[in-house]
Amino acid sequence: MRKRILALGASFALPLATPAAAQVPADIELESVRPMAGSWTYRAIPGGTEAGFADSAGVQRLVIRCNRVARIVSVARTGVARAAPMLAIWTSSSARSVPSRFLPSAELVADLSAADPLLDAIAFSRGRFATGAAGAPLVAVPTSAEAFRVIEDCRK
């Protein structure tokens, strides 16, 4: 059973039961989902750069990392205790479930080639993009210059 998400004032679990069923729900209207309040930061890290989104309480919710040598951009959901091995990513122009890995640091991480068109969809999404997984709440965040910069850093 799928639920229509109309606002994001609280965390919502996605209706994805198993990795085999981990597909992007067609009935989520991203234009109706309000992004979480918070802010983005950008910083250099060993071997690349990263942009992090922290909510209004200062809790890190999402990180986008560039590994320049491998030319890999990682989208990491933080604070995820357990989740299915797929991370669903929604933008205003694209939606896809991406294979992911779970790290002991409580991150669910999806790695994308720096040339993946989904990264362009994230960078140019109208106002927001969202991520979710079975066992992890939906998180919608505002688009940002910081995330775009990390993506571009990996393409140089």
C-alpha positions as CSV (number, residue, x, y, z in Angstrom):
1,M,0.0,0.0,0.0
2,R,1.4,3.4,-1.0
3,K,0.8,6.6,0.8
4,R,0.7,10.0,-0.8
5,I,3.1,12.3,1.0
6,L,1.7,15.9,1.0
7,A,3.9,17.6,3.6
8,L,7.0,16.9,5.5
9,G,6.7,18.0,9.1
10,A,7.7,14.7,10.5
11,S,9.5,11.6,9.2
12,F,7.6,9.2,7.0
13,A,8.6,5.6,6.3
14,L,8.5,4.7,2.7
15,P,6.3,1.8,1.6
16,L,9.1,-0.4,0.3
17,A,9.0,-3.8,1.9
18,T,11.9,-5.7,0.4
19,P,15.0,-4.9,-1.8
20,A,13.3,-6.6,-4.7
21,A,10.3,-4.3,-4.3
22,A,12.4,-1.2,-3.8
23,Q,11.1,0.9,-6.6
24,V,10.3,4.6,-6.5
25,P,6.6,5.0,-5.7
26,A,5.0,6.8,-8.7
27,D,2.4,8.6,-6.6
28,I,4.8,10.8,-4.6
29,E,4.3,14.4,-5.7
30,L,7.6,16.1,-5.0
31,E,6.1,19.5,-5.7
32,S,3.8,19.0,-2.7
33,V,6.6,17.9,-0.3
34,R,8.0,20.7,1.7
35,P,11.8,20.5,2.2
36,M,13.1,20.3,5.7
37,A,14.3,23.5,7.3
38,G,18.0,23.6,7.7
39,S,21.2,24.6,6.0
40,W,23.9,23.2,3.8
41,T,27.7,23.4,4.3
42,Y,30.6,22.7,2.0
43,R,34.1,21.6,2.9
44,A,37.2,20.0,1.5
45,I,37.9,16.4,2.8
46,P,40.9,14.2,2.1
47,G,40.6,13.1,-1.6
48,G,37.6,15.3,-2.4
49,T,34.8,17.5,-1.1
50,E,31.5,17.2,0.6
51,A,28.3,19.1,1.2
52,G,26.2,18.3,4.3
53,F,22.7,19.2,5.1
54,A,21.8,19.7,8.8
55,D,18.2,20.3,9.9
56,S,17.1,23.2,12.0
57,A,18.2,21.4,15.2
58,G,21.7,20.9,13.8
59,V,21.3,17.2,13.1
60,Q,23.1,16.1,9.9
61,R,20.6,14.4,7.6
62,L,22.3,14.1,4.3
63,V,25.8,14.2,2.9
64,I,26.9,14.4,-0.7
65,R,30.6,13.4,-1.1
66,C,33.0,13.5,-4.0
67,N,35.9,11.0,-4.3
68,R,37.9,12.8,-7.0
69,V,40.3,9.9,-7.7
70,A,37.5,7.4,-8.3
71,R,35.2,10.1,-9.8
72,I,32.4,8.8,-7.6
73,V,29.7,10.9,-5.9
74,S,28.2,9.3,-2.8
75,V,24.8,10.3,-1.5
76,A,24.7,9.4,2.2
77,R,21.7,9.3,4.5
78,T,22.9,9.8,8.1
79,G,21.4,8.4,11.3
80,V,20.0,5.3,9.6
81,A,20.1,2.4,12.0
82,R,19.0,-0.2,9.4
83,A,17.6,0.0,5.9
84,A,17.1,-2.0,2.8
85,P,20.0,-1.9,0.3
86,M,18.4,0.6,-2.0
87,L,18.3,4.3,-1.7
88,A,15.4,6.0,-3.6
89,I,16.2,9.5,-4.9
90,W,13.5,11.8,-6.2
91,T,14.0,15.1,-8.1
92,S,11.6,17.3,-10.0
93,S,12.7,15.6,-13.2
94,S,13.8,12.1,-12.3
95,A,13.4,9.3,-9.8
96,R,15.4,6.2,-9.3
97,S,16.3,3.6,-6.7
98,V,20.0,3.1,-6.4
99,P,21.9,0.2,-4.9
100,S,23.3,1.2,-1.6
101,R,25.5,0.0,1.3
102,F,25.1,0.4,5.0
103,L,28.0,1.7,7.0
104,P,28.6,1.0,10.7
105,S,28.6,4.8,11.2
106,A,24.8,4.7,10.6
107,E,25.0,5.9,7.0
108,L,23.1,4.4,4.0
109,V,25.3,5.3,1.0
110,A,24.6,5.2,-2.7
111,D,27.6,5.6,-5.0
112,L,27.1,7.2,-8.4
113,S,29.5,7.8,-11.3
114,A,30.3,11.5,-11.6
115,A,28.7,11.4,-15.1
116,D,25.4,9.9,-13.9
117,P,22.5,12.0,-15.1
118,L,20.8,11.5,-11.7
119,L,23.3,14.0,-10.3
120,D,22.3,16.6,-12.8
121,A,18.7,16.0,-11.8
122,I,19.7,16.6,-8.1
123,A,21.6,19.7,-9.0
124,F,18.9,21.2,-11.1
125,S,15.8,20.0,-9.2
126,R,13.2,22.7,-8.7
127,G,13.5,23.7,-5.0
128,R,14.0,20.3,-3.5
129,F,15.0,16.7,-3.8
130,A,14.2,13.7,-1.5
131,T,15.7,10.4,-0.5
132,G,14.2,7.4,1.3
133,A,14.5,3.7,1.8
134,A,12.7,0.8,3.4
135,G,13.4,1.2,7.1
136,A,14.5,4.9,6.8
137,P,12.2,7.9,6.7
138,L,11.7,10.1,3.7
139,V,14.0,13.2,3.9
140,A,13.3,16.1,1.5
141,V,15.9,18.8,1.5
142,P,16.2,22.1,-0.4
143,T,18.5,22.2,-3.5
144,S,21.8,24.0,-2.9
145,A,24.8,25.5,-4.6
146,E,26.9,23.4,-2.2
147,A,25.6,20.1,-3.5
148,F,26.0,21.3,-7.1
149,R,29.6,22.3,-6.3
150,V,30.5,18.9,-5.0
151,I,29.1,17.2,-8.1
152,E,31.0,19.6,-10.3
153,D,34.2,19.0,-8.3
154,C,34.0,15.3,-9.2
155,R,33.7,16.0,-12.9
156,K,36.9,18.1,-13.1
